[in-house]
Amino acid sequence: MDDAVRPSKEEFDRILSESYDEWSSHLTNAHESPRLPPSSIELKSLLERTPSYLGYGSVPKDTQLPFTFVERELSRGQFGLLISGQSTWTTSNGQCCLEPKTIPLDILMAVPTPLAVEISNSAPMQEWPGVDGISNHDEGNYISILFLAWAYILSARWAESLKHAPGHQCSINFKRKASQLPTGSRQHDAIEIDVGHDVEAAEAAWWRSILWSGGGWEITTDYNKRTYCSPWSVMLSDNANMGIAEDHLISKEEPPSSDVALEYLARFCSRHRLYGQCSVALVAALYIPLISGDSISLPVPESALQHGPSSLSQKSSNLVKEYSKSLSRYMMLSCNAWGMRSLISSTFFNPKVECNLASAWLNPIFAVTTPLIQGEKPLTLAKVLAYRQPRLASLWLGAIIVGLANSTIRNIRIGLTATELNAAAWTGTLQSFITMEPGCNDGQMIRREDECRLLFITACDGYTRIPIQPWKPFGETRLLDTELAVQQHAACRCHCLKYEAWH
C-alpha cells in the first residue's frame, strides 16, 4: 500500500483489469445471439429457502396464526400495513455456543393505492426477442396481458391467505358488472385480445375485468377502520383501450378464486403458446409491491397468427400449473420489497474485492452498462446481467420491463447499494461480506472483516446494525487492540452467520 488506506497502483489496476475483462466478455456473449439466454425465464432458483406467505399451504385453512400487524405511514396521509417479524440466524457451527441472532424483518401486507399501468409504444421490450432453445412458442407480445392477469391472481391468493390472519375482512369484487364491460370490437381502434370463442361466460367476464380501462376489479381488506389494497393491485389507464375480441353475453358473474383464475391463464397461454412470456410477466408482477402507488408503462400487445386447436401447447399449460404450486413463496419474496431491490443490486457485488478497491471493480461495469442504458438497449443489458449472475437473470428482465433497472444501476453508481440478508438467504445469493465464512488468525493479528463480523455476531457495544455497504474491510488489526468479545471468540474458528428461519 502507498499508505494505510489507499491500495497500490498495481493492486488497483489488477482489479480494474479483472472487472473489465469479465464484463467485456459478458457484453461479447450478449451480442452472439439475438435471443435471451434460458436463465432469463428461470424462476425456480429464487425459491431455494423462501418461506410461504402467511403460511399458505403449510397450515390448515381454518387455522389462525398470531401475526402482528403494523400500520405505517408511507406518504402523507396514506398508510400501509406490514407484518412484524424477524429472522433467526445461527452464529456458531462448532463447540462455542453463542446464542442465535435475530434480525428484524417486516413484510409488506397491504398498500393504500394500486399501481397505475399504462400501455405505451415506448415501453421496454416492445418486441419479444425469444429465448435460446425454445421454438414455436411466444410469437407476438402478450407481456402486458399476462402481467395484468398475474396481478389479479396474486391478489386473489393474498385474500385467500388472509384467512389465517385475525382482524381482517377481505373482499374480491368486479368494479363493474361484466355485462357493462365492452368487448374490443365495440371500441374504436381497440386492441382486441383473443381469449377463444369457446370460453365460458365466467372466464370471459374475468378477462374483460382484467383488460378494463380504469380498473375492472378490486381486492381489498378492512383493518382497524381503514381499507387497504392488495400489494399487487393495479389500475389500467383510462386510455389503454383493450378488450376481448368475441362477444359474450353475461348476466351475472363472480370474481374467480386464484386457482380458477390460474386455470383461465393456463388455457390462454396454451392457446397462444406462451411460455417465456408467462414467466417474465410473473417476475415483473413480483415488483408491484416495491413500486406500488407509482406508475409504469408496459408494451403494447401484439397478437400472433392464430393457432388451431391442434396447436395448443401442453408445455405452456404445465408451466402455469407449476407456478401455482409455489405461488405463495413467490409472494413472500415479492413482499420483501427492499429484498427485491437488494437482489438485483447484488449482481455487482464481488466478495473478493475490499472496500477500498470497490471503485476499481465498479468502474468497468458502468463503462459497459451506461452506453446500453443511454442507447436504450434493454435487451442487450438484460443479457449482460444474465451472464453475470444467471440465478437472478429473470429478476433483471422483470426489472427492465417495469422500469426499475436503470434507476437501480444509477443508485449503485452513486453508492446507494441495497443489502437485505434475508432475501439473500432465501435465494442462495451473496450480498455482503458479513455472511461469508470467517478466516483464520495467528493469535496476534485478525483480519478486519473477521473483526467486524464478530462484532456484529456478538452485538458488542452496540454493533447491532447490518453494515450498510457490502464490501469487506481491508487490512488487519492487532488482537490486543480489539474489543474483548472479539478477543474471546477470535480463536474459536466456528462462528458464522447462517439463516435458519423467518417467523
Secondary structure as GFF3:
##gff-version 3
##sequence-region A 1 503
A	DSSP	alpha_helix	9	30	.	.	.	ID=ss1
A	DSSP	three_ten_helix	38	41	.	.	.	ID=ss2
A	DSSP	three_ten_helix	44	47	.	.	.	ID=ss3
A	DSSP	three_ten_helix	53	55	.	.	.	ID=ss4
A	DSSP	beta_strand	68	75	.	.	.	ID=ss5
A	DSSP	beta_strand	78	84	.	.	.	ID=ss6
A	DSSP	beta_strand	86	92	.	.	.	ID=ss7
A	DSSP	beta_strand	101	104	.	.	.	ID=ss8
A	DSSP	beta_strand	107	110	.	.	.	ID=ss9
A	DSSP	beta_strand	115	120	.	.	.	ID=ss10
A	DSSP	alpha_helix	143	161	.	.	.	ID=ss11
A	DSSP	three_ten_helix	162	164	.	.	.	ID=ss12
A	DSSP	beta_strand	169	174	.	.	.	ID=ss13
A	DSSP	three_ten_helix	178	180	.	.	.	ID=ss14
A	DSSP	three_ten_helix	184	186	.	.	.	ID=ss15
A	DSSP	beta_strand	191	193	.	.	.	ID=ss16
A	DSSP	alpha_helix	201	211	.	.	.	ID=ss17
A	DSSP	beta_strand	217	223	.	.	.	ID=ss18
A	DSSP	beta_strand	226	229	.	.	.	ID=ss19
A	DSSP	beta_strand	234	236	.	.	.	ID=ss20
A	DSSP	beta_strand	242	244	.	.	.	ID=ss21
A	DSSP	alpha_helix	258	272	.	.	.	ID=ss22
A	DSSP	alpha_helix	276	285	.	.	.	ID=ss23
A	DSSP	alpha_helix	288	291	.	.	.	ID=ss24
A	DSSP	beta_strand	295	299	.	.	.	ID=ss25
A	DSSP	three_ten_helix	309	311	.	.	.	ID=ss26
A	DSSP	alpha_helix	314	335	.	.	.	ID=ss27
A	DSSP	alpha_helix	337	345	.	.	.	ID=ss28
A	DSSP	three_ten_helix	346	348	.	.	.	ID=ss29
A	DSSP	three_ten_helix	355	357	.	.	.	ID=ss30
A	DSSP	alpha_helix	358	374	.	.	.	ID=ss31
A	DSSP	alpha_helix	378	388	.	.	.	ID=ss32
A	DSSP	three_ten_helix	390	392	.	.	.	ID=ss33
A	DSSP	alpha_helix	393	401	.	.	.	ID=ss34
A	DSSP	alpha_helix	405	413	.	.	.	ID=ss35
A	DSSP	alpha_helix	421	427	.	.	.	ID=ss36
A	DSSP	three_ten_helix	433	435	.	.	.	ID=ss37
A	DSSP	beta_strand	445	447	.	.	.	ID=ss38
A	DSSP	alpha_helix	448	458	.	.	.	ID=ss39
A	DSSP	three_ten_helix	460	462	.	.	.	ID=ss40
A	DSSP	beta_strand	476	478	.	.	.	ID=ss41
A	DSSP	three_ten_helix	479	481	.	.	.	ID=ss42
A	DSSP	alpha_helix	484	489	.	.	.	ID=ss43
A	DSSP	beta_strand	495	502	.	.	.	ID=ss44
###
